[in-house]
Amino acid sequence: MTTTTWEDLVTSALLGTDRRPPAADVMAPGKDAPIALLDAAALHTVRRRAGLLPGPAAALPEPAPHDDRPPLPAPARRRLTHLLADRSGASSGGGRRGTAPDLTELLPQWLAAANEHGYRAPAAALPALLDTARARTDLRPAALTLAGPRGLWLARLNPEWRFALRGAPGGTALPDPADEDAVRRLWEEGLFAERVALLGAVRAHDPAAATALLASTWSTERAEDRLMFLDSLRGGLSAADEPFLEEALSDRSRNVRSTAAELLSALPRSALALRMAERASSCVGLDRTGGSAMITVEAPHECDAGMQRDGVLPDPPAGRGERSWWLGQLVESAPLSLWTSRLGGRTPADIVALPVADDWRDELHAAWCRAAVRQRDPGWARALLGPATTPPATGPGTSSLAERSKLLSILPGDERALWVADFIAAHGLSEAFQLLGVCAVPWAEPLGRAVVDALDIARDAGSYPWSFSGVMGLAERCLDPDQADRLEVLTALPDEPEGASPGAGSYWSEAFQRLVATLRLRAAMRAELSPVAAPPAPAPAGG
């Protein structure tokens, strides 16, 4: 039996067998020292493991909490397993996608629909659901809602799922908003994400208590955290927030001051909005000389300390004049109701139709667009969008599609869809992608018809099909699934006109086949999630 210890072997391995040869009882005839050392280490390893005593059994985890939501119907359970197993999508790389639906793009819709029905996830699917939520942050809210309290219970047992516990009710359990001691303790000791979630929960329960909680540690928070906390006040913003936001106008961080000013300007009756109204009205007026009305503009000549305290940034970006920069900030922060009284009682549509002197029109209209978005004013949004058939470069408001998308988001869903449908019919799809992104899903029938008609026109014209792949992907996710049968005719291989892109016809055929297949799959998913109707009660005997 060898008397060499494990520590002796480790020392020889670290120093090298040349400098520290193994003991004689380790060496074997015909073996080199390094090999003999490794053989002895292997023997010691087995001996050490065999001699281990069993440790005490760990305490069993608490049982998973009860989830009283209804279970998924059996077909929907199978569909969820299939969706979670498909991690790669229908295509790999940038090649042609073929005709198969992209399941990764349909998973968000499936989760949203399942949550609308109030189902709970099957216990066996929870690990895959948590893995998917870990890999795709866009799915986390919906996936964790479906996982419910059992998903959070499971997440505590695996460090890779700790993301699920950050700020989730029942995760790092948010206290009852009415429990002041528990709220205070988590606010002072919690992680930042937990504190943001806590602030939102308290704000939903008692807005004044949330503001007081935020104010209690405001001076000790980091600038980036103050900015995030302030940004969280956008939801449910009200006049009760004004005193706190007024204090934030004196914050040492410029970004915090600007955000506070932006939030105050979204409250048309706030003191800041009234100060901005006074400044803006001194810059913009109405000139009736010459028999016709015209808007006149006299931009500010300086950005004084009061303007800067109210969030006006003094230094313009590169390529922008100082005075136009200051004017835009004043107008976008003033209440839109100011202009009706200031410009002769006119409606928003009448105001934006007025000529503007000295080439100030674009600057003034762009500021009104930002104000309409900030104040969520649909009347001004309609006026600044103008008719959808008008070319963007010559219409009111702004030609920026990003700004138009923001204006559209203020309008009711049906009106938004009709405006975009008319825009596509007049101007085609090439400029409509951003506008489609703000339309409610599934698209209303007029919008869906306009998109499909425009795609059909592009196909018949022999256009490059790859240019429309983004719109086709949107159509797969957003068209009403009931349109699948009507689109079947578009799956045929078209005749390629002279001058068409080589192979374009087969690509278009594949794209429409994939569109129809995806719509049918979405319809099947919708049907699978529908609650199973209870059988009718038997008629009473003798009835």
N, C-alpha and C positions, 0 to 999 in steps of 0.2 A: 504493500500500500504506500502510495506517495505521501511524503510529508510536506510537499510544496503547497503553499497557500495560494488562493486566488490573487491576493495582493502581490505575491512574488511574480506570478505570471504577468500581471498587468505592468509591473515595473519593468520586466524584461522586454515586453512588447513596446513600451513607450521609449525606452533607452536604446533598444536594438540588441539583438542577441550577440553582436560583436562586442559591445561594451558591457553588457550584463548577460553572460551565458546562462541558460537555464540550469537548474540544479541537476546533479547526476541522476537522481531518480526520475527525472523527466526525460532525459535522453534515452533513446532506444538504439540498439545497434543498427547501423546502416541508414539512419535517418539524419538529415541535416537539422541543425538547431532550430531554424524557423518553423519547419514542418512539425518537429517534435513539440515545439511550443504550442502550435495551433491544435495539435491532437490533444495535448493536456488541457488546453482551455475548453475544448469541446467536451471532454470528459467531466471537467469541473462544472460546466454549465448544466449538464444533465443531472449531476449529483445535487447541485444547488436547487434545481427546480423540483427534483423528487423529494427533497427534504423540507420543502415549504409546508408550513402548517396552514390550514384553511383559515381565512380571516372571518371576522364576525359578519353575519349577514346584514346588508344595508336595510334600512327601513323601507317598506313598500311606499310608493308614492300615493298620495291621496287619490281616491277614485275620481275619474273624469266627471265633470258636472253634467247634470241632465240638460238636454236640449229639447225643448218641447215643440220645436217647429216640425212641420210635417216632413216626412222623408221624400226624396225624389222618386217619381215614378220609375219603374224598372227600365223602360227604354232610355230615359234620361240618364239613369245611372250608367248604363253601358256607353252612352254617348260621352259622358264626362270622362270615363276611363280612356276612351279613344282619343279625345282631345288632349288630355294631359300626357298621353304617351307620345303624341306627335310633337316633337320639339324642334324639328328642322324646317317645317313649312313645305310648301309644294315644290319649291325650286331650291337648288343649291347654287349659289353664285349668281352671275348676271346673265345666264343664258335664257332660252325660251322656257316658259313656265309650264307649257303643256296645257292639258284640259282639266286637270284635277284641282279641286278647290284647295285653297290655302287654309288649313285648319288653325294655324297660329293666329291668323287674322280674325277668325270667327270665335275664338275662345272669349275675348272680351264681351261680345254680344251675348254669348251663351250665359256667362256669369251674371251679366246684368239682368237678363230675363229670369234666370233662376232666383235671383234675389228679389225681383219684383213679385214673384209668387210666394216668397217667404219660405223657401225650402231650406233644409239643412243638408250638409254634405254627408255622404256615406262615410262611416268610420274608416273603412279600408282605403278610401281615396284621400284621406287627410295628409299622409306623408307626401304624395305626389303633388297635391295642391299647394302645400307649403314650399316644396322645392320649386315649383313654378313661380310662386310669388317671390321667392328669393331671387330667381333669375330675371324676373321682369317686374320692375318697380311700377310700371303702369297698371299692372294687374293687382297690386297688393290690396287696395281698399276693397275691391269686389271679392277677391279670393278670401280675404280674412273675414268678410261679412258672411260668406257662404260657410266657411270653416266654423265660425261661431265659437262658443266657449270651449268646446272640446278641442278645436284647433289650437287655441291659446294654451290650454292645459298641456297638449302635446309639445308645443313649442318650448315650454319650460324645460323639457327633458333633452333637448338637442341644441347645443350652442350655435349651430348653423341657422337655426330658426329664431334666434333672439330678436331679429328685426321685428317680428310679430308682436313682441311685448312692449315695444317703445310707444308709449302713449295710448295703447289700445285699452278700451274698457275691459277690465278683467285680465289685462296683460300685466303691466306693472300697475296693478289695479288703481284706476283713478278713484279717489274718494268721492263720497257723496258731496256734491257742491254745497250742501247745507251744513256739512261738518267742518266748521271753521278751523278747528285745530288740525285736522288731517290735511285740509287744503293748504294751510300755512306751512305745515311740515314738508309736504311734497314740493311746494313752491320754493322753499329755501334749500332743499336738499336734492331735488330731482335733477335728472338729465335735461338738457335743453328741450329735446323733443317732447319729453313728458310734461315740461312746464308749458310749452305751447299748447299741447292737448288739454292740459288742465285749465289754462286761460280760456280756451274755447268753451269748455264744459261749464265753467263758472259764468261766462258771459251769456250763454244760452239760458242759464237759470236765473241770474241776477246781474244785469249789465253794470249796475253801479258798483257791486261788490268786485267785479272783475277789474274795473278801472281802478278801484282803491287798491286791489292786490298788486296791479302793475305799478302804481305810483309808489307803493311802499318800498320797492327796491330799485326804482328807476335810476337813481343817481349812481348806483354801484354796478349797473349792468354794462357789459362791453358795448361799443358802438354798433357792431354788427348784430348783436342780440337785440338791442333797442330797436333797430330798424325792422327786424323780423317780427318782434312783438307789435310794433306799430302797424305793420302791414296786415297783421291778423285782425285788426279792428275794422277792416273793410266790410266784413260780413256783419250785418246788423248795425251799420253806422247810423247814429242818430244825434240829435241836438244835445243829448246828455253827455256825449263825448267831447263837446266843444271846450269846456274848461281845461281838460287834460291836454288836448291838442294845442290849445293856445300856449300852454306852458312849454310844450315841446318845440314851439317856434323859436325858443331861446336855447335850444340844445347846442352843445358844442360840436356836434357832427353835422356837416352840411347836408348829407343824405337824409338824416333824420329830420332836419328842418324842412327840407323839400317835400318829404313824404307827409309830414304833418300839414303843411300848407295845401298839398293836393287833396288830402282828406277833408280839410276845412272848406275848400272851394267846392267840394261835392255836396256841402250843406248850404243851399242857396241863401238861408237866412242867418248864417254865421256872421260874426263881426268881421272876419277876414274877407268873406265874400262881399260884404258891403263896402269895405275899404277898397277892394279891387274894382268894384262897380264904380266907385267915385273916380278912381284913377282912369279906368277904361273909358268912361263917359267923357272925360276931358280930352281924350285922344280921338274919339270917333263921333262924328255928328252927321247932320243932314243939311245939304245945301239945295235950296229950292229956286235959286236964281236961274234965269234962262228958260223958265217954263217947265222944266222937268227936274225931278228929284235925283240927287246923286249923293252917295256917301263920301264924306271927306275924312281924311286921316291925317293926324298930326302926331307922329310917334314921339315917345318920351325922349327928352334930350339928356337925361341922366338917370342913373339907377341909384336912388338915395338909400340911406340906411333903413328907412321904413319899408321900402320895397324889398330890400334884401331880407329883412326880418320876416316878411310875409312870403318868403320862398322864391322871390325872383332872383334868378342866377345872373350875376352881372357880366360874366365873360361868355361870349357866344362861341359856338363851335367854329372850327375852321371854315372859311368861306361864307360866313353869315355876318351880316352887318349888326352892329350893336343895337341900333334903334329898332330895327325890325324884330330882333330877338326879344327885346324888352316888351315891345307891343304885343307880340304873340303870347307871352306869358300873362300879361294883364288881361287880355281878352279871354283866354281859355279859362281863367280863374274867376271871371265875373259871372254872376247869374244870368242865364239866357233870357230871363224875363225882363232884364234891363232894356234889351234892344227893342222890344215892342213899344215901350213908352218913349224911349229915346229917339226912335226913328218913325214917329208919326202914327203909332198905333197899328202898324202893319203886322201881318202874319209872318211866320218864319219864311214861308215860300215867297211872299212878296219882298221880304228883306233880302234874301239871297239873290233875287232877280234884279235888284237895283245895281246900276253901274257904280263902280268905285273909282274915285279919282286917283291919278298919279300912280297907276300900276300897283296899288296896294291890295287888289282883289284877292290874289292867290294867298297872300299872308293872312288876310282877314278871314277868308273862308276856311283855311286850314286850322286857324285858332278856334273858329266856331265848331269845326268837326271835333276837335279834342274836347271842347266844352260839352258838346252833346253826348259824347261817350261817357265823360266823367259824371255828368248829371243825369244820365240815362233818360234823355228826353226824346221820345219817339217823334214828336211833331217836328223838331229841328232835324232829326235824323232823316225823315222823309224829304224835307226841303233840301237838305244838302246832298242827298243821293240823287234827287231829280228823277226823271223818267228813265227806266232801264234802257230804252232804245236810243237815248242820246249818247253819242260817242264820249267816252270818258274825258278826252282831252278838251272838249268844248262844253261839258256840262257844268253844273254848279258844284260847290263843295271842293272835292279834290279828285285828281285822276289816280291817286295811289290806291291800288287794289287792297293793300293791307288796311288802310284807313277806311275804305268802303266796307270791308268785312266787319270792322268794329262797329260802324254805323248800322249795318244790317243786323248785328247781334242784338240791337235794342228793340227791333220790331217784333211783333208776334210771329210765331212760326209759319203760319199759312201765308201771311203777307210777304215774309222773307222769301219763301219758296217761289211764289209767283213772280217776285221781282227778279230773282236769279234766272228763272225760266225765260222771262222776257229778255234778259240780258244775253243769255246763250243764243236764243233765236235770232237776236239782232247782230251779235258780235262773234258768235262761235265759242268753242271750248278753250281756245288757247289762253284766254285771259280770265277764265272763270274758275280755275282750280281753287284759289284761295276763297272765293265766294262760296263754293260748294261746301267748304269745310265748316261753315257756320250754320248750315241748314240742318233741321231736325231729321232724325233717322227713325223709320224709313222715310225716304223722300216722298213728298206729296205727289200725286199722280201727274200734275202738269210739269213739275220739275223733272221727274223721272222720264216722262215722254220727251222733254226737250233734250235731255242728255243723250238718250238713245238715238233720237233723230239726228243729232249732231254727229254722233259716232258713225251712224249709217252713212251720212253724207260724206264724212271723211274717208270711209272705206270705199264708197263708190267713186270718189275722186282719185283714188290711188295714193292717198297721203301716206307718209311714213307711219306705220302703226305704232312704232316704238315711241313716237312723240305723245301718244295718248295712253300710254301704259298707266300713268298715275291716275287719270280720270277713270280708266277701266277698273283699276283696283278699288277706287272709291265706289263705283257703281256696284261692284260685287258685294260690298259691305252695306250700301245705303239704299239701293233700289228696293222697292216693295217686292217681297218674294212672290206675291201673287201674279207678277208680270212675267214669270218664267215661260209659260206656254206661249204668250204673245211674241216672245223674242226667239222662239225656236227657229223661225224662218231665217234669222240672221246667221245661223250656224253653218249654212251651206257654203261651199267654196265658191267665192264670187269670180266672175270674169275679170281679169286684170286689164284695165284700160291702158292704152298706149302711154308710155312714159311713167308708168307706176313703178314703185320700188320692187326690185326682184324679190319674189317670195312673199310679198305683202299680203296677197290673197290668202295663203295658207295660214299666215300669222293671224289675220283678222278672224278667220274661221275658228282657229284654236281659241282665240280670246273670247269670242262669243259663246263657244261651247263651254268654256270655263265659267263664263258669266251665268249661263243658264243652269249649269250643274251646281254652282254655288247658291243661286237663288232657291233651287229645289232643296238643297241641303238645309238652308236656313228655314225653309217652310217646314221641313221634317223636324228640325230641332224645336221649332215653335210648337208644333203639334205634340211632340214628346213631353214638353214641359207643361202642357195644359193639364190641369187636375182631372183625374178620371171621375166622370159623373157617377154619382151613386145610382144603383138600379132603382127603378120606381117601386114604391111600396105596393105589396099585393093588395088587391081589392078586398074589402071585408067580406067575410062569408055571408052569403045570402043577399049581397048587394047587387 
